[in-house]
Amino acid sequence: MAFSITAESVSGVASDILFTDLSPNDGSVVTRRLYVSDDTGAFLVEEGSDLEYSVWDYADSTIQLDLLSKDYAVKIVCQWLDINDDIVADYTIDGTGFVQYNENFSYQLTQLLAANPLLFGDNNYRKNKSDLRDAIDSGNQALTQATSLYNAQRCYDIGTELRLSSQYFFNQNS
């Protein structure tokens, strides 16, 4: 029996991840644990949790968790547990990126440019928007080519810095 999950960004909610269990029904399983860790090994859990993992009831095939405060490269481990909390199976996603914060910002810049095409030549707008796109794409490439959480996170953090300091990089008042 193959146990597996998917993890994807939630459209419109950059902080959330939607997990879906693709596994066949197993009568011995009663719950799941989700461990989501960043490039430093720190666990991402919902605010207020004192655990290193999120509990996922086996009766629910999906769970949406509010785990992200920025773009992250993460490792995900799901464990299926029996009534005694013994591990029946586990599944690992070694490296995946959640980049909805920076992607949403990039699209806002696209909308701004469409409304004011003169921005393209203003205050290094084109270069900075290109740098944002490169940071996102380079982070994704670090994951797909080498499963490098560290390199991906460094790239995502460059994009996050551009987003958080946008008043210095993009003339959004024009």
C-alpha positions as CSV (number, residue, x, y, z in Angstrom):
1,M,0.0,0.0,0.0
2,A,1.5,3.4,-1.1
3,F,1.1,6.2,1.4
4,S,1.6,9.7,0.0
5,I,0.4,13.3,0.3
6,T,0.4,16.5,-1.8
7,A,1.1,20.0,-0.4
8,E,0.2,23.1,-2.3
9,S,-0.3,26.8,-1.9
10,V,-3.8,28.1,-1.3
11,S,-4.9,30.6,-3.9
12,G,-5.5,34.0,-2.2
13,V,-4.1,32.9,1.2
14,A,-0.3,33.1,1.0
15,S,0.2,31.9,4.6
16,D,-1.7,28.6,4.1
17,I,-0.7,25.2,2.8
18,L,-3.3,22.7,1.7
19,F,-2.3,19.0,2.4
20,T,-4.1,16.2,0.7
21,D,-3.8,12.5,1.6
22,L,-3.6,10.3,-1.5
23,S,-3.3,7.1,0.4
24,P,-5.8,4.2,0.3
25,N,-7.9,3.6,3.4
26,D,-6.0,1.7,6.1
27,G,-8.0,0.4,9.0
28,S,-5.1,0.5,11.4
29,V,-4.5,4.3,11.0
30,V,-6.3,6.8,13.3
31,T,-4.3,10.0,12.8
32,R,-1.4,11.6,11.0
33,R,1.4,13.9,12.0
34,L,2.8,16.6,9.7
35,Y,6.3,17.9,10.2
36,V,7.2,20.9,8.1
37,S,10.7,22.2,8.6
38,D,12.6,25.1,7.0
39,D,16.2,25.1,5.7
40,T,17.6,25.5,9.3
41,G,15.6,22.5,10.6
42,A,13.1,24.7,12.5
43,F,9.6,23.4,12.5
44,L,6.7,25.5,11.1
45,V,3.5,25.1,13.1
46,E,0.4,27.1,13.5
47,E,0.5,30.0,16.0
48,G,0.0,28.8,19.6
49,S,1.2,25.2,19.0
50,D,3.9,24.0,21.4
51,L,4.4,20.8,19.2
52,E,7.0,20.3,16.4
53,Y,4.2,18.9,14.2
54,S,0.6,19.4,13.2
55,V,-2.0,16.8,14.1
56,W,-4.1,15.7,11.1
57,D,-7.2,13.6,11.9
58,Y,-7.4,10.5,9.7
59,A,-11.1,11.1,9.0
60,D,-10.2,14.2,7.0
61,S,-8.5,13.6,3.6
62,T,-7.4,17.3,3.5
63,I,-6.1,19.8,6.0
64,Q,-5.4,23.5,5.5
65,L,-2.7,24.9,7.8
66,D,-1.6,28.5,8.4
67,L,2.1,28.0,8.6
68,L,3.9,30.6,6.5
69,S,4.9,34.2,7.2
70,K,6.9,34.6,4.0
71,D,8.1,32.5,1.2
72,Y,9.7,29.2,2.4
73,A,11.6,26.3,1.1
74,V,10.6,23.3,3.3
75,K,10.9,19.6,3.9
76,I,7.6,17.9,4.8
77,V,7.3,14.5,6.6
78,C,3.9,12.9,7.1
79,Q,3.5,10.0,9.5
80,W,0.4,7.8,9.7
81,L,-0.2,6.5,13.2
82,D,-2.2,3.7,14.8
83,I,-4.2,3.8,18.0
84,N,-1.0,3.4,20.0
85,D,0.7,6.3,18.2
86,D,3.0,3.8,16.5
87,I,4.1,4.8,13.0
88,V,2.3,2.7,10.4
89,A,3.9,4.5,7.4
90,D,5.7,7.8,6.6
91,Y,6.2,9.9,3.5
92,T,8.7,12.6,2.8
93,I,8.8,15.5,0.4
94,D,12.4,16.4,0.5
95,G,12.2,19.9,-0.8
96,T,9.3,22.1,-2.0
97,G,8.8,25.9,-2.3
98,F,5.9,28.0,-1.2
99,V,6.3,31.3,-3.0
100,Q,2.8,32.8,-3.0
101,Y,3.8,36.0,-1.1
102,N,6.4,37.0,-3.7
103,E,4.3,35.7,-6.7
104,N,1.3,37.8,-5.5
105,F,3.5,40.8,-5.2
106,S,5.0,40.2,-8.6
107,Y,1.5,40.1,-10.1
108,Q,0.6,43.4,-8.3
109,L,3.6,44.9,-10.0
110,T,2.4,43.6,-13.3
111,Q,-1.0,45.2,-12.7
112,L,0.7,48.5,-11.8
113,L,2.8,48.4,-14.9
114,A,-0.3,47.7,-17.1
115,A,-2.0,50.7,-15.5
116,N,1.1,52.9,-16.0
117,P,3.4,51.7,-18.7
118,L,5.8,54.6,-18.2
119,L,6.9,52.8,-15.0
120,F,8.9,50.4,-17.2
121,G,11.7,53.0,-17.6
122,D,11.3,54.6,-14.2
123,N,13.7,54.1,-11.2
124,N,15.1,50.8,-12.3
125,Y,11.6,49.3,-12.2
126,R,12.4,46.8,-15.0
127,K,15.7,45.7,-13.4
128,N,14.1,45.3,-10.0
129,K,11.1,43.4,-11.3
130,S,13.4,41.1,-13.2
131,D,15.5,40.6,-10.0
132,L,12.3,39.6,-8.2
133,R,11.4,37.1,-10.9
134,D,15.0,35.8,-10.9
135,A,14.9,35.3,-7.1
136,I,11.7,33.3,-7.3
137,D,12.8,31.2,-10.2
138,S,16.3,30.6,-8.9
139,G,14.8,29.4,-5.6
140,N,12.6,27.0,-7.4
141,Q,15.5,25.8,-9.5
142,A,17.6,25.1,-6.4
143,L,14.8,22.8,-5.3
144,T,14.2,21.0,-8.6
145,Q,17.8,20.7,-9.6
146,A,19.5,19.9,-6.3
147,T,16.8,19.7,-3.6
148,S,18.8,22.5,-1.8
149,L,16.6,24.1,0.9
150,Y,19.4,26.3,1.9
151,N,20.0,27.8,-1.6
152,A,16.3,28.0,-2.3
153,Q,15.7,29.9,0.9
154,R,18.5,32.4,0.2
155,C,16.9,33.2,-3.2
156,Y,13.4,33.4,-1.7
157,D,14.7,35.8,1.0
158,I,16.2,38.1,-1.7
159,G,12.7,38.2,-3.3
160,T,11.2,38.8,0.1
161,E,13.6,41.7,0.8
162,L,12.5,43.3,-2.5
163,R,8.9,42.9,-1.6
164,L,9.2,44.2,1.9
165,S,11.3,47.2,0.8
166,S,9.3,47.9,-2.3
167,Q,9.1,51.6,-1.6
168,Y,12.8,51.8,-2.4
169,F,12.8,49.5,-5.5
170,F,9.5,50.3,-7.2
171,N,7.9,53.7,-7.8
172,Q,4.4,52.6,-7.0
173,N,3.2,56.2,-6.5
174,S,3.5,57.1,-10.2
